Amino acid sequence: MSIINRIIQIMDKKHLNQSELCNKLGIRDSTFSTWKTRGTDPPAKYILLICEYLNVSADYLLGKEEKNTNIINSYNEKQFDETIKQVSEAFSKLSFSDKTKVMSLIAELSEKNEK
């Protein structure tokens, strides 16, 4: 499943508003609509912001949840939730520029892991 389709699926399940997401990303609704109609994925610089809005991990959004299922299941659920909360809080304090840098690093690491 493509990233844009996963985003749409998550938004539908959570009854989230496209306009609110676009507002958070600083893009027009028409940009998001174009991604949907063309079936193209959002540029990498938006992935972490989208994950933050959808309250999902980048791995989940990118379709890699299968590889991490055992790791997540081995965590105490409360401990995992607390870790996610701490990471989210730290991430939310970053500037847009720093969030973009973090997301780029994650994309690079992801590409290296696939090779």
N, CA and C atoms as a LAMMPS dump frame, in Angstrom:
ITEM: TIMESTEP
0
ITEM: NUMBER OF ATOMS
345
ITEM: BOX BOUNDS ff ff ff
-5.0000000000000000e+02 5.0000000000000000e+02
-5.0000000000000000e+02 5.0000000000000000e+02
-5.0000000000000000e+02 5.0000000000000000e+02
ITEM: ATOMS id mol type element x y z
1 1 1 N 0.847 -1.172 0
2 1 2 C 0 0 0
3 1 3 C 0.897 1.241 0
4 2 1 N 0.534 2.231 -0.79
5 2 2 C 1.326 3.456 -0.864
6 2 3 C 1.15 4.279 0.412
7 3 1 N 2.071 5.186 0.638
8 3 2 C 2.018 6.037 1.829
9 3 3 C 0.753 6.882 1.822
10 4 1 N 0.438 7.479 0.685
11 4 2 C -0.751 8.339 0.624
12 4 3 C -2.015 7.535 0.93
13 5 1 N -2.079 6.29 0.431
14 5 2 C -3.25 5.458 0.723
15 5 3 C -3.323 5.105 2.203
16 6 1 N -2.157 4.864 2.818
17 6 2 C -2.131 4.567 4.256
18 6 3 C -2.584 5.8 5.048
19 7 1 N -2.128 6.983 4.63
20 7 2 C -2.536 8.225 5.291
21 7 3 C -4.054 8.377 5.225
22 8 1 N -4.603 8.184 4.049
23 8 2 C -6.054 8.311 3.851
24 8 3 C -6.796 7.29 4.711
25 9 1 N -6.287 6.066 4.74
26 9 2 C -6.908 5.008 5.534
27 9 3 C -6.901 5.362 7.03
28 10 1 N -5.773 5.834 7.528
29 10 2 C -5.669 6.207 8.943
30 10 3 C -6.599 7.377 9.249
31 11 1 N -6.616 8.368 8.355
32 11 2 C -7.485 9.529 8.566
33 11 3 C -8.95 9.108 8.605
34 12 1 N -9.326 8.201 7.725
35 12 2 C -10.711 7.713 7.72
36 12 3 C -11.042 6.99 9.025
37 13 1 N -10.138 6.102 9.467
38 13 2 C -10.377 5.348 10.701
39 13 3 C -10.489 6.263 11.911
40 14 1 N -9.699 7.328 11.925
41 14 2 C -9.667 8.226 13.08
42 14 3 C -10.59 9.433 12.895
43 15 1 N -11.285 9.465 11.776
44 15 2 C -12.192 10.575 11.466
45 15 3 C -11.466 11.921 11.555
46 16 1 N -10.303 11.988 10.921
47 16 2 C -9.496 13.209 10.925
48 16 3 C -9.769 14.039 9.689
49 17 1 N -9.582 15.32 9.824
50 17 2 C -9.916 16.291 8.805
51 17 3 C -8.718 16.605 7.902
52 18 1 N -8.899 16.517 6.607
53 18 2 C -7.844 16.807 5.643
54 18 3 C -7.366 18.253 5.761
55 19 1 N -8.291 19.166 5.957
56 19 2 C -7.926 20.581 6.058
57 19 3 C -7.027 20.845 7.255
58 20 1 N -7.305 20.187 8.379
59 20 2 C -6.464 20.359 9.567
60 20 3 C -5.053 19.841 9.312
61 21 1 N -4.953 18.702 8.634
62 21 2 C -3.634 18.157 8.301
63 21 3 C -2.89 19.122 7.387
64 22 1 N -3.555 19.614 6.381
65 22 2 C -2.931 20.554 5.445
66 22 3 C -2.472 21.816 6.175
67 23 1 N -3.27 22.27 7.095
68 23 2 C -2.918 23.431 7.903
69 23 3 C -1.629 23.167 8.679
70 24 1 N -1.548 22 9.304
71 24 2 C -0.362 21.621 10.079
72 24 3 C 0.875 21.548 9.183
73 25 1 N 0.692 21.072 7.953
74 25 2 C 1.812 20.923 7.022
75 25 3 C 2.171 22.233 6.322
76 26 1 N 1.258 23.199 6.398
77 26 2 C 1.484 24.463 5.715
78 26 3 C 1.317 24.356 4.208
79 27 1 N 0.388 23.485 3.802
80 27 2 C 0.124 23.297 2.371
81 27 3 C -1.35 23.567 2.105
82 28 1 N -1.672 23.721 0.839
83 28 2 C -3.074 23.911 0.438
84 28 3 C -3.782 22.565 0.379
85 29 1 N -5.081 22.612 0.586
86 29 2 C -5.894 21.4 0.452
87 29 3 C -5.732 20.793 -0.941
88 30 1 N -5.58 21.655 -1.932
89 30 2 C -5.451 21.172 -3.315
90 30 3 C -4.17 20.351 -3.506
91 31 1 N -3.13 20.673 -2.739
92 31 2 C -1.885 19.899 -2.827
93 31 3 C -2.139 18.475 -2.35
94 32 1 N -2.797 18.355 -1.204
95 32 2 C -3.116 17.032 -0.671
96 32 3 C -4.044 16.284 -1.626
97 33 1 N -5.024 16.988 -2.161
98 33 2 C -5.953 16.37 -3.113
99 33 3 C -5.22 15.858 -4.347
100 34 1 N -4.209 16.595 -4.79
101 34 2 C -3.406 16.162 -5.94
102 34 3 C -2.655 14.88 -5.612
103 35 1 N -2.081 14.808 -4.402
104 35 2 C -1.404 13.566 -3.989
105 35 3 C -2.381 12.394 -4.056
106 36 1 N -3.602 12.627 -3.552
107 36 2 C -4.601 11.557 -3.546
108 36 3 C -4.976 11.144 -4.965
109 37 1 N -5.282 12.121 -5.818
110 37 2 C -5.751 11.783 -7.173
111 37 3 C -4.673 11.134 -8.011
112 38 1 N -3.476 11.617 -7.882
113 38 2 C -2.362 11.056 -8.662
114 38 3 C -1.783 9.801 -8.026
115 39 1 N -2.133 9.566 -6.773
116 39 2 C -1.576 8.407 -6.072
117 39 3 C -0.105 8.589 -5.75
118 40 1 N 0.318 9.849 -5.605
119 40 2 C 1.722 10.119 -5.287
120 40 3 C 1.872 10.322 -3.784
121 41 1 N 3.035 9.962 -3.292
122 41 2 C 3.291 10.104 -1.866
123 41 3 C 3.791 11.503 -1.555
124 42 1 N 3.521 11.968 -0.333
125 42 2 C 3.997 13.291 0.056
126 42 3 C 5.524 13.325 0.07
127 43 1 N 6.117 14.487 -0.166
128 43 2 C 7.563 14.6 -0.067
129 43 3 C 8.046 14.2 1.33
130 44 1 N 9.257 13.698 1.403
131 44 2 C 9.819 13.199 2.658
132 44 3 C 9.777 14.227 3.777
133 45 1 N 9.919 15.498 3.439
134 45 2 C 9.96 16.522 4.493
135 45 3 C 8.661 16.621 5.289
136 46 1 N 7.576 16.04 4.795
137 46 2 C 6.302 16.093 5.5
138 46 3 C 6.002 14.844 6.334
139 47 1 N 6.762 13.784 6.151
140 47 2 C 6.42 12.501 6.77
141 47 3 C 6.316 12.577 8.293
142 48 1 N 7.31 13.145 8.943
143 48 2 C 7.267 13.193 10.409
144 48 3 C 6.13 14.071 10.925
145 49 1 N 5.856 15.148 10.23
146 49 2 C 4.731 15.997 10.635
147 49 3 C 3.404 15.265 10.458
148 50 1 N 3.303 14.497 9.392
149 50 2 C 2.095 13.7 9.161
150 50 3 C 1.964 12.649 10.263
151 51 1 N 3.073 11.989 10.596
152 51 2 C 3.053 10.989 11.671
153 51 3 C 2.61 11.608 12.982
154 52 1 N 3.111 12.786 13.254
155 52 2 C 2.744 13.502 14.478
156 52 3 C 1.242 13.783 14.488
157 53 1 N 0.712 14.263 13.374
158 53 2 C -0.719 14.573 13.287
159 53 3 C -1.572 13.314 13.425
160 54 1 N -1.134 12.238 12.777
161 54 2 C -1.904 10.99 12.794
162 54 3 C -1.669 10.166 14.058
163 55 1 N -0.636 10.56 14.824
164 55 2 C -0.26 9.83 16.033
165 55 3 C 0.128 8.384 15.718
166 56 1 N 0.977 8.235 14.691
167 56 2 C 1.505 6.929 14.311
168 56 3 C 3.01 7.06 14.128
169 57 1 N 3.703 5.938 14.15
170 57 2 C 5.141 5.957 13.932
171 57 3 C 5.435 6.066 12.435
172 58 1 N 6.633 6.523 12.13
173 58 2 C 7.061 6.589 10.729
174 58 3 C 7.104 5.181 10.141
175 59 1 N 7.553 4.207 10.941
176 59 2 C 7.581 2.824 10.467
177 59 3 C 6.188 2.347 10.07
178 60 1 N 5.2 2.68 10.877
179 60 2 C 3.839 2.27 10.554
180 60 3 C 3.374 2.944 9.269
181 61 1 N 3.61 4.239 9.177
182 61 2 C 3.166 4.981 8.001
183 61 3 C 3.851 4.469 6.734
184 62 1 N 5.11 4.094 6.861
185 62 2 C 5.866 3.618 5.706
186 62 3 C 5.618 2.133 5.417
187 63 1 N 4.753 1.499 6.211
188 63 2 C 4.403 0.101 5.955
189 63 3 C 5.391 -0.899 6.504
190 64 1 N 6.19 -0.497 7.492
191 64 2 C 7.2 -1.398 8.04
192 64 3 C 6.807 -1.948 9.41
193 65 1 N 5.549 -1.845 9.765
194 65 2 C 5.125 -2.289 11.085
195 65 3 C 5.343 -3.773 11.301
196 66 1 N 5.354 -4.565 10.218
197 66 2 C 5.538 -6.005 10.357
198 66 3 C 6.904 -6.33 10.969
199 67 1 N 7.94 -5.595 10.561
200 67 2 C 9.287 -5.856 11.062
201 67 3 C 9.419 -5.484 12.527
202 68 1 N 8.639 -4.532 12.989
203 68 2 C 8.786 -4.033 14.35
204 68 3 C 7.763 -4.622 15.321
205 69 1 N 6.87 -5.446 14.839
206 69 2 C 5.81 -5.967 15.694
207 69 3 C 6.373 -6.707 16.893
208 70 1 N 7.375 -7.56 16.69
209 70 2 C 7.921 -8.322 17.807
210 70 3 C 8.603 -7.424 18.823
211 71 1 N 9.287 -6.394 18.353
212 71 2 C 9.953 -5.464 19.259
213 71 3 C 8.909 -4.737 20.099
214 72 1 N 7.887 -4.237 19.444
215 72 2 C 6.844 -3.499 20.155
216 72 3 C 6.136 -4.415 21.144
217 73 1 N 5.847 -5.642 20.748
218 73 2 C 5.154 -6.559 21.639
219 73 3 C 5.99 -6.923 22.854
220 74 1 N 7.319 -6.836 22.74
221 74 2 C 8.171 -7.199 23.861
222 74 3 C 8.227 -6.097 24.918
223 75 1 N 7.844 -4.884 24.546
224 75 2 C 7.802 -3.779 25.5
225 75 3 C 6.606 -3.923 26.417
226 76 1 N 6.777 -3.5 27.621
227 76 2 C 5.63 -3.32 28.489
228 76 3 C 4.821 -2.202 27.844
229 77 1 N 3.535 -2.409 27.628
230 77 2 C 2.731 -1.429 26.894
231 77 3 C 2.796 -0.047 27.527
232 78 1 N 2.786 0.011 28.839
233 78 2 C 2.86 1.29 29.524
234 78 3 C 4.205 1.967 29.257
235 79 1 N 5.271 1.189 29.3
236 79 2 C 6.61 1.724 29.063
237 79 3 C 6.715 2.247 27.63
238 80 1 N 6.161 1.499 26.693
239 80 2 C 6.184 1.914 25.294
240 80 3 C 5.421 3.216 25.107
241 81 1 N 4.225 3.307 25.712
242 81 2 C 3.428 4.526 25.611
243 81 3 C 4.168 5.726 26.192
244 82 1 N 4.855 5.515 27.314
245 82 2 C 5.61 6.601 27.939
246 82 3 C 6.766 7.038 27.041
247 83 1 N 7.44 6.09 26.425
248 83 2 C 8.542 6.416 25.518
249 83 3 C 8.034 7.209 24.331
250 84 1 N 6.93 6.797 23.762
251 84 2 C 6.328 7.51 22.633
252 84 3 C 5.964 8.928 23.051
253 85 1 N 5.4 9.064 24.236
254 85 2 C 5.018 10.38 24.734
255 85 3 C 6.247 11.283 24.857
256 86 1 N 7.339 10.745 25.406
257 86 2 C 8.557 11.536 25.583
258 86 3 C 9.157 11.943 24.237
259 87 1 N 9.177 11.018 23.297
260 87 2 C 9.714 11.322 21.97
261 87 3 C 8.839 12.371 21.286
262 88 1 N 7.526 12.218 21.395
263 88 2 C 6.603 13.184 20.789
264 88 3 C 6.782 14.574 21.379
265 89 1 N 6.936 14.633 22.693
266 89 2 C 7.133 15.927 23.347
267 89 3 C 8.431 16.577 22.887
268 90 1 N 9.498 15.781 22.818
269 90 2 C 10.788 16.319 22.367
270 90 3 C 10.692 16.779 20.919
271 91 1 N 10.033 15.979 20.083
272 91 2 C 9.902 16.315 18.671
273 91 3 C 9.074 17.587 18.486
274 92 1 N 8.021 17.732 19.282
275 92 2 C 7.147 18.898 19.133
276 92 3 C 7.859 20.204 19.485
277 93 1 N 8.92 20.123 20.245
278 93 2 C 9.66 21.316 20.641
279 93 3 C 10.682 21.748 19.582
280 94 1 N 10.911 20.896 18.597
281 94 2 C 11.866 21.231 17.541
282 94 3 C 11.274 22.253 16.576
283 95 1 N 12.144 23.03 15.979
284 95 2 C 11.695 23.958 14.934
285 95 3 C 11.336 23.144 13.695
286 96 1 N 10.622 23.759 12.791
287 96 2 C 10.257 23.074 11.55
288 96 3 C 11.508 22.603 10.816
289 97 1 N 12.517 23.45 10.792
290 97 2 C 13.781 23.124 10.128
291 97 3 C 14.429 21.893 10.761
292 98 1 N 14.451 21.848 12.09
293 98 2 C 15.055 20.698 12.777
294 98 3 C 14.221 19.429 12.57
295 99 1 N 12.902 19.581 12.541
296 99 2 C 12.046 18.425 12.276
297 99 3 C 12.346 17.865 10.887
298 100 1 N 12.546 18.758 9.934
299 100 2 C 12.867 18.347 8.567
300 100 3 C 14.208 17.604 8.531
301 101 1 N 15.195 18.101 9.274
302 101 2 C 16.503 17.447 9.334
303 101 3 C 16.388 16.047 9.935
304 102 1 N 15.622 15.924 11.016
305 102 2 C 15.431 14.628 11.663
306 102 3 C 14.767 13.663 10.69
307 103 1 N 13.736 14.144 10.009
308 103 2 C 13.026 13.299 9.056
309 103 3 C 13.941 12.846 7.921
310 104 1 N 14.811 13.75 7.452
311 104 2 C 15.755 13.402 6.385
312 104 3 C 16.725 12.335 6.852
313 105 1 N 17.195 12.454 8.086
314 105 2 C 18.096 11.446 8.647
315 105 3 C 17.418 10.084 8.746
316 106 1 N 16.168 10.094 9.172
317 106 2 C 15.417 8.847 9.275
318 106 3 C 15.256 8.217 7.888
319 107 1 N 14.964 9.044 6.894
320 107 2 C 14.814 8.536 5.523
321 107 3 C 16.126 7.93 5.033
322 108 1 N 17.244 8.59 5.325
323 108 2 C 18.559 8.066 4.936
324 108 3 C 18.827 6.722 5.6
325 109 1 N 18.583 6.66 6.895
326 109 2 C 18.803 5.409 7.614
327 109 3 C 17.901 4.289 7.1
328 110 1 N 16.696 4.657 6.78
329 110 2 C 15.747 3.681 6.236
330 110 3 C 16.247 3.123 4.902
331 111 1 N 16.753 3.994 4.054
332 111 2 C 17.297 3.573 2.761
333 111 3 C 18.495 2.657 2.953
334 112 1 N 19.369 2.99 3.896
335 112 2 C 20.55 2.158 4.163
336 112 3 C 20.146 0.784 4.687
337 113 1 N 19.106 0.722 5.517
338 113 2 C 18.64 -0.551 6.062
339 113 3 C 18.027 -1.433 4.985
340 114 1 N 17.478 -0.829 3.953
341 114 2 C 16.848 -1.61 2.881
342 114 3 C 17.89 -2.264 1.964
343 115 1 N 19.099 -1.722 1.958
344 115 2 C 20.148 -2.258 1.071
345 115 3 C 20.835 -3.452 1.619
